[in-house]
Amino acid sequence: MKLILIGIQGAGKSTQGNLLNENLQIPYLSTGHIFREMAKEKTPLGRYIKETMNAGYLIPDNKTLKIVESYLSRPEYEKGYIMDGFPRTAAQAQKFKNGIDKVIYLKVSDREALWRLAFRNSDGRDDETLPAIKKRIELFHKFTEPVIEYYHGKGKLIEIDGEKSIEEIHKEIMDKIGK
């Protein structure tokens, strides 16, 4: 099964991704984690990713697609995966040809997302400053909402109220994917 988790920063994608990984035994892959690991590398690409993320901007489509496709070509993702943080633009969604089964949209308000992010332990991450978070929320509305519409039009979207409890959200996801 190939699943995508979409939602504003703070919507609970990683929480649900880890629960799905545990219950479905499908690998969970976060592009945010991939990019943060790459940003630690002392390479031109690593420095570029770090500077882009710290400013709250998205990594360009062509670079993101190349990185994600490279990861998904690994043997551990042959039978499926749970993807978090990709695609973030309509162009990425249209160019990504990987047989997605369902896209799970964890819908939370901007206010709820900001509240959650203000109280979570971000381990001192440079990309979780208030200006960077606000910029990513703005970019979510501008670039990722069209992705939600794209998958809705393809009949692959499952919309979940992301402001319920973790357990309620997980149960609803499992029910809607038939597990």
Backbone as CSV, one residue per row, in Angstrom:
resi,resn,N_x,N_y,N_z,CA_x,CA_y,CA_z,C_x,C_y,C_z
1,MET,0.847,-1.173,0.000,0.000,0.000,0.000,0.894,1.238,0.000
2,LYS,0.551,2.189,-0.854,1.307,3.437,-0.960,0.404,4.583,-0.515
3,LEU,0.794,5.193,0.618,-0.003,6.255,1.217,0.794,7.541,1.293
4,ILE,0.083,8.648,1.154,0.682,9.969,1.348,-0.090,10.661,2.460
5,LEU,0.657,11.278,3.378,0.062,12.097,4.436,0.299,13.560,4.087
6,ILE,-0.788,14.322,4.040,-0.686,15.751,3.739,-1.357,16.520,4.863
7,GLY,-0.760,17.638,5.203,-1.337,18.516,6.207,-0.363,19.628,6.515
8,ILE,-0.891,20.673,7.086,-0.081,21.818,7.464,0.932,21.377,8.516
9,GLN,2.050,22.078,8.663,3.024,21.746,9.705,2.305,21.758,11.049
10,GLY,2.498,20.691,11.826,1.832,20.582,13.118,0.520,19.810,13.068
11,ALA,0.145,19.304,11.888,-1.128,18.585,11.741,-1.093,17.184,12.346
12,GLY,0.089,16.660,12.602,0.190,15.318,13.173,0.605,14.262,12.165
13,LYS,1.208,14.680,11.058,1.604,13.725,10.027,2.611,12.702,10.547
14,SER,3.632,13.160,11.253,4.637,12.197,11.725,4.059,11.274,12.793
15,THR,3.194,11.787,13.648,2.546,10.939,14.655,1.749,9.831,13.976
16,GLN,0.908,10.213,13.010,0.092,9.218,12.315,0.947,8.325,11.413
17,GLY,1.977,8.892,10.797,2.876,8.091,9.962,3.543,6.987,10.753
18,ASN,3.991,7.308,11.960,4.628,6.295,12.808,3.627,5.246,13.287
19,LEU,2.395,5.669,13.604,1.360,4.705,13.995,1.004,3.786,12.826
20,LEU,0.884,4.347,11.630,0.575,3.536,10.446,1.714,2.562,10.167
21,ASN,2.941,3.031,10.301,4.104,2.175,10.108,4.044,0.985,11.063
22,GLU,3.739,1.265,12.313,3.657,0.237,13.350,2.544,-0.783,13.047
23,ASN,1.368,-0.282,12.654,0.214,-1.157,12.457,0.176,-1.839,11.095
24,LEU,0.697,-1.207,10.064,0.639,-1.780,8.718,1.949,-2.448,8.298
25,GLN,3.012,-2.232,9.080,4.334,-2.753,8.735,4.785,-2.286,7.353
26,ILE,4.530,-1.001,7.080,4.949,-0.363,5.830,5.922,0.746,6.230
27,PRO,7.051,0.894,5.527,8.013,1.923,5.908,7.435,3.346,5.820
28,TYR,7.827,4.150,6.789,7.414,5.550,6.866,8.585,6.424,6.446
29,LEU,8.328,7.325,5.527,9.373,8.175,4.964,8.915,9.629,5.015
30,SER,9.694,10.460,5.714,9.385,11.883,5.821,10.391,12.679,5.003
31,THR,9.912,13.467,4.046,10.845,14.286,3.269,11.497,15.329,4.168
32,GLY,10.787,15.806,5.187,11.396,16.755,6.123,12.616,16.159,6.797
33,HIS,12.495,14.892,7.224,13.625,14.203,7.856,14.774,14.040,6.848
34,ILE,14.447,13.637,5.635,15.469,13.467,4.587,16.212,14.793,4.386
35,PHE,15.439,15.881,4.230,16.056,17.185,3.980,16.883,17.658,5.180
36,ARG,16.396,17.424,6.415,17.171,17.838,7.589,18.487,17.061,7.672
37,GLU,18.450,15.760,7.324,19.684,14.968,7.311,20.638,15.490,6.232
38,MET,20.103,15.792,5.056,20.941,16.313,3.974,21.515,17.682,4.331
39,ALA,20.740,18.486,5.077,21.187,19.831,5.469,22.394,19.779,6.406
40,LYS,22.612,18.647,7.063,23.771,18.491,7.954,25.047,18.210,7.166
41,GLU,24.883,17.770,5.911,26.041,17.408,5.098,26.803,18.657,4.679
42,LYS,28.103,18.559,4.707,28.967,19.687,4.305,29.206,19.632,2.787
43,THR,28.092,19.699,2.050,28.158,19.680,0.586,27.407,20.908,0.074
44,PRO,27.631,21.282,-1.176,26.866,22.417,-1.715,25.350,22.177,-1.635
45,LEU,24.890,20.955,-1.940,23.463,20.650,-1.859,22.981,20.724,-0.415
46,GLY,23.775,20.196,0.517,23.420,20.244,1.929,23.285,21.671,2.435
47,ARG,24.238,22.528,2.072,24.173,23.942,2.490,22.968,24.633,1.870
48,TYR,22.700,24.332,0.591,21.555,24.934,-0.101,20.242,24.544,0.586
49,ILE,20.094,23.266,0.902,18.876,22.779,1.562,18.727,23.430,2.932
50,LYS,19.816,23.516,3.690,19.768,24.126,5.019,19.315,25.589,4.933
51,GLU,19.908,26.355,4.044,19.563,27.769,3.909,18.111,27.944,3.458
52,THR,17.673,27.114,2.536,16.302,27.195,2.017,15.295,26.873,3.120
53,MET,15.536,25.775,3.850,14.618,25.377,4.919,14.605,26.387,6.064
54,ASN,15.772,26.883,6.451,15.841,27.830,7.568,15.098,29.121,7.261
55,ALA,15.001,29.458,5.985,14.252,30.649,5.583,12.753,30.356,5.478
56,GLY,12.377,29.070,5.608,10.970,28.701,5.557,10.461,28.422,4.157
57,TYR,11.363,28.335,3.191,10.949,28.101,1.807,10.937,26.609,1.481
58,LEU,10.275,26.273,0.381,10.241,24.888,-0.083,11.442,24.615,-0.982
59,ILE,11.932,23.386,-0.932,12.968,22.947,-1.856,12.308,22.885,-3.242
60,PRO,12.961,23.390,-4.299,12.339,23.402,-5.634,11.878,22.019,-6.106
61,ASP,10.823,22.028,-6.919,10.196,20.791,-7.405,11.184,19.802,-8.003
62,ASN,12.045,20.268,-8.918,12.942,19.340,-9.615,13.898,18.654,-8.639
63,LYS,14.425,19.387,-7.668,15.323,18.786,-6.668,14.553,17.810,-5.768
64,THR,13.356,18.217,-5.343,12.549,17.372,-4.462,12.184,16.069,-5.158
65,LEU,11.706,16.141,-6.393,11.335,14.931,-7.144,12.529,13.986,-7.283
66,LYS,13.669,14.533,-7.619,14.867,13.712,-7.809,15.244,12.996,-6.510
67,ILE,15.210,13.719,-5.387,15.566,13.145,-4.093,14.561,12.070,-3.685
68,VAL,13.261,12.368,-3.813,12.221,11.409,-3.411,12.275,10.161,-4.290
69,GLU,12.382,10.323,-5.597,12.433,9.168,-6.496,13.657,8.305,-6.208
70,SER,14.775,8.937,-5.859,15.980,8.191,-5.501,15.734,7.343,-4.253
71,TYR,15.111,7.923,-3.232,14.802,7.168,-2.007,13.840,6.025,-2.290
72,LEU,12.796,6.294,-3.064,11.770,5.273,-3.299,12.242,4.144,-4.208
73,SER,13.395,4.313,-4.836,13.932,3.232,-5.671,14.632,2.172,-4.823
74,ARG,14.775,2.421,-3.537,15.421,1.465,-2.637,14.505,0.256,-2.412
75,PRO,15.087,-0.920,-2.203,14.302,-2.156,-2.057,13.242,-2.110,-0.946
76,GLU,13.532,-1.398,0.154,12.588,-1.400,1.280,11.263,-0.715,0.966
77,TYR,11.198,0.014,-0.150,9.960,0.717,-0.509,9.209,0.065,-1.673
78,GLU,9.692,-1.084,-2.146,9.077,-1.766,-3.288,7.621,-2.152,-3.037
79,LYS,7.322,-2.604,-1.819,5.974,-3.110,-1.522,5.056,-2.050,-0.942
80,GLY,5.566,-0.831,-0.786,4.738,0.244,-0.278,5.475,1.147,0.676
81,TYR,4.813,2.243,1.035,5.393,3.215,1.937,4.309,4.168,2.416
82,ILE,4.673,4.904,3.448,3.846,5.997,3.953,4.715,7.230,3.799
83,MET,4.308,8.144,2.932,5.096,9.335,2.615,4.512,10.548,3.318
84,ASP,5.362,11.317,3.948,4.971,12.518,4.665,5.747,13.698,4.093
85,GLY,5.041,14.750,3.726,5.706,15.966,3.275,5.961,16.032,1.786
86,PHE,5.350,15.167,1.041,5.504,15.136,-0.415,4.263,14.513,-1.009
87,PRO,3.756,14.993,-2.116,4.152,16.203,-2.840,3.604,17.461,-2.178
88,ARG,4.343,18.548,-2.345,3.935,19.823,-1.747,3.437,20.819,-2.771
89,THR,3.588,20.489,-4.041,3.079,21.376,-5.091,2.310,20.542,-6.111
90,ALA,1.437,21.210,-6.864,0.675,20.505,-7.903,1.618,19.917,-8.954
91,ALA,2.699,20.629,-9.274,3.660,20.118,-10.258,4.290,18.810,-9.774
92,GLN,4.643,18.747,-8.488,5.202,17.510,-7.948,4.175,16.384,-8.028
93,ALA,2.930,16.667,-7.676,1.871,15.644,-7.699,1.667,15.122,-9.118
94,GLN,1.660,16.012,-10.086,1.424,15.607,-11.473,2.587,14.818,-12.055
95,LYS,3.812,15.151,-11.667,4.993,14.472,-12.207,5.324,13.175,-11.475
96,PHE,4.783,12.998,-10.274,5.087,11.824,-9.463,4.236,10.653,-9.924
97,LYS,4.869,9.659,-10.493,4.163,8.507,-11.061,4.515,7.255,-10.280
98,ASN,4.008,7.159,-9.072,4.407,6.033,-8.247,3.219,5.226,-7.728
99,GLY,2.076,5.295,-8.403,0.949,4.437,-8.052,0.384,4.639,-6.665
100,ILE,0.158,5.864,-6.268,-0.371,6.175,-4.940,-1.757,5.557,-4.782
101,ASP,-1.986,4.889,-3.640,-3.305,4.312,-3.356,-4.238,5.345,-2.725
102,LYS,-3.781,6.006,-1.669,-4.622,6.985,-0.969,-3.771,8.138,-0.457
103,VAL,-4.389,9.314,-0.423,-3.773,10.507,0.139,-4.612,10.911,1.346
104,ILE,-3.991,10.926,2.510,-4.689,11.236,3.751,-4.380,12.677,4.134
105,TYR,-5.420,13.512,4.110,-5.277,14.928,4.441,-5.714,15.151,5.881
106,LEU,-4.761,15.478,6.731,-5.035,15.782,8.136,-5.320,17.275,8.226
107,LYS,-6.590,17.606,8.311,-7.005,19.007,8.251,-7.044,19.631,9.650
108,VAL,-6.211,20.654,9.843,-6.230,21.435,11.079,-6.158,22.917,10.711
109,SER,-6.687,23.751,11.587,-6.664,25.195,11.342,-5.248,25.736,11.554
110,ASP,-4.976,26.909,10.972,-3.682,27.565,11.174,-3.448,27.798,12.665
111,ARG,-4.483,28.239,13.346,-4.374,28.541,14.775,-3.971,27.300,15.567
112,GLU,-4.631,26.171,15.294,-4.307,24.922,15.983,-2.874,24.490,15.673
113,ALA,-2.464,24.615,14.415,-1.102,24.235,14.021,-0.071,25.086,14.764
114,LEU,-0.282,26.386,14.820,0.645,27.266,15.526,0.700,26.928,17.014
115,TRP,-0.448,26.652,17.610,-0.516,26.308,19.025,0.281,25.030,19.288
116,ARG,0.065,24.022,18.448,0.779,22.759,18.632,2.289,22.954,18.497
117,LEU,2.686,23.702,17.483,4.113,23.894,17.227,4.790,24.705,18.325
118,ALA,4.042,25.611,18.927,4.596,26.429,20.005,4.929,25.586,21.231
119,PHE,4.241,24.455,21.390,4.412,23.641,22.585,5.124,22.317,22.355
120,ARG,5.524,22.047,21.127,6.232,20.779,20.943,7.734,20.997,21.081
121,ASN,8.400,19.927,21.440,9.852,19.976,21.591,10.467,19.819,20.213
122,SER,11.036,20.885,19.695,11.593,20.833,18.338,13.084,20.534,18.336
123,ASP,13.651,20.181,19.500,15.072,19.855,19.599,15.963,20.954,19.038
124,GLY,15.524,22.205,19.173,16.319,23.333,18.713,16.462,23.425,17.209
125,ARG,15.515,22.894,16.499,15.602,22.914,15.037,15.557,24.347,14.514
126,ASP,16.501,24.662,13.622,16.578,26.000,13.034,15.395,26.305,12.126
127,ASP,14.723,25.261,11.629,13.608,25.478,10.700,12.275,25.585,11.437
128,GLU,12.297,25.645,12.787,11.052,25.783,13.535,10.984,27.095,14.314
129,THR,11.582,28.138,13.761,11.410,29.467,14.339,10.030,29.966,13.942
130,LEU,9.473,30.898,14.711,8.134,31.419,14.401,8.053,31.982,12.978
131,PRO,9.026,32.797,12.518,8.942,33.297,11.128,8.968,32.167,10.086
132,ALA,9.800,31.140,10.321,9.869,30.018,9.372,8.563,29.236,9.364
133,ILE,7.972,29.021,10.550,6.701,28.293,10.642,5.598,29.071,9.930
134,LYS,5.520,30.374,10.191,4.490,31.198,9.539,4.662,31.183,8.028
135,LYS,5.899,31.225,7.557,6.168,31.187,6.114,5.696,29.843,5.546
136,ARG,5.969,28.745,6.237,5.551,27.437,5.725,4.035,27.295,5.713
137,ILE,3.347,27.877,6.692,1.882,27.844,6.689,1.349,28.613,5.477
138,GLU,1.949,29.762,5.225,1.564,30.564,4.048,1.805,29.771,2.762
139,LEU,2.950,29.100,2.677,3.279,28.308,1.488,2.363,27.094,1.355
140,PHE,1.957,26.516,2.489,1.017,25.391,2.450,-0.263,25.820,1.738
141,HIS,-0.821,26.949,2.144,-2.064,27.427,1.529,-1.867,27.733,0.045
142,LYS,-0.742,28.309,-0.282,-0.498,28.712,-1.675,-0.205,27.516,-2.586
143,PHE,0.659,26.608,-2.125,1.135,25.544,-3.004,0.534,24.170,-2.743
144,THR,0.235,23.830,-1.492,-0.188,22.466,-1.184,-1.692,22.289,-1.270
145,GLU,-2.471,23.327,-1.013,-3.921,23.172,-1.179,-4.291,22.733,-2.598
146,PRO,-3.608,23.213,-3.656,-3.896,22.661,-4.997,-3.576,21.166,-5.129
147,VAL,-2.618,20.671,-4.360,-2.293,19.235,-4.358,-3.478,18.455,-3.798
148,ILE,-4.084,18.988,-2.742,-5.257,18.357,-2.130,-6.389,18.280,-3.155
149,GLU,-6.606,19.354,-3.868,-7.641,19.379,-4.917,-7.309,18.390,-6.032
150,TYR,-6.036,18.300,-6.396,-5.596,17.382,-7.447,-5.962,15.932,-7.079
151,TYR,-5.616,15.516,-5.871,-5.908,14.137,-5.448,-7.402,13.921,-5.196
152,HIS,-8.095,14.965,-4.789,-9.559,14.870,-4.651,-10.169,14.554,-6.014
153,GLY,-9.702,15.262,-7.037,-10.181,15.034,-8.401,-9.866,13.643,-8.925
154,LYS,-8.806,13.035,-8.408,-8.420,11.678,-8.816,-9.140,10.609,-7.995
155,GLY,-9.952,11.037,-7.009,-10.670,10.087,-6.161,-9.790,9.373,-5.152
156,LYS,-8.623,9.937,-4.833,-7.687,9.289,-3.915,-7.621,9.959,-2.540
157,LEU,-8.345,11.068,-2.362,-8.223,11.845,-1.128,-9.142,11.335,-0.024
158,ILE,-8.558,11.216,1.176,-9.315,10.929,2.392,-9.086,12.133,3.307
159,GLU,-10.156,12.859,3.622,-10.012,14.016,4.507,-10.359,13.606,5.934
160,ILE,-9.463,13.941,6.857,-9.607,13.573,8.267,-9.554,14.852,9.101
161,ASP,-10.440,14.960,10.078,-10.395,16.079,11.015,-9.193,15.862,11.928
162,GLY,-8.134,16.610,11.700,-6.892,16.448,12.436,-6.888,17.087,13.812
163,GLU,-8.029,17.624,14.236,-8.102,18.254,15.555,-8.720,17.325,16.596
164,LYS,-9.009,16.089,16.213,-9.498,15.077,17.165,-8.302,14.503,17.915
165,SER,-8.556,13.557,18.804,-7.457,12.923,19.536,-6.642,12.044,18.578
166,ILE,-5.408,11.783,18.974,-4.523,10.934,18.162,-5.188,9.596,17.881
167,GLU,-5.801,9.001,18.892,-6.430,7.691,18.751,-7.622,7.741,17.785
168,GLU,-8.458,8.778,17.914,-9.622,8.913,17.026,-9.181,9.101,15.577
169,ILE,-8.170,9.907,15.374,-7.659,10.152,14.018,-7.134,8.850,13.434
170,HIS,-6.347,8.115,14.222,-5.764,6.867,13.720,-6.853,5.838,13.375
171,LYS,-7.837,5.718,14.232,-8.935,4.787,13.969,-9.650,5.158,12.670
172,GLU,-9.921,6.444,12.488,-10.617,6.882,11.272,-9.786,6.608,10.028
173,ILE,-8.466,6.837,10.102,-7.597,6.541,8.962,-7.665,5.049,8.647
174,MET,-7.493,4.207,9.659,-7.505,2.759,9.444,-8.825,2.305,8.841
175,ASP,-9.936,2.850,9.336,-11.261,2.503,8.793,-11.352,2.898,7.312
176,LYS,-10.888,4.105,7.002,-11.052,4.614,5.631,-10.113,3.982,4.613
177,ILE,-9.010,3.372,5.098,-8.155,2.657,4.156,-8.479,1.160,4.158
178,GLY,-9.492,0.786,4.925,-9.970,-0.601,4.925,-9.121,-1.548,5.737
179,LYS,-8.525,-1.063,6.818,-7.669,-1.927,7.649,-8.208,-2.020,9.058
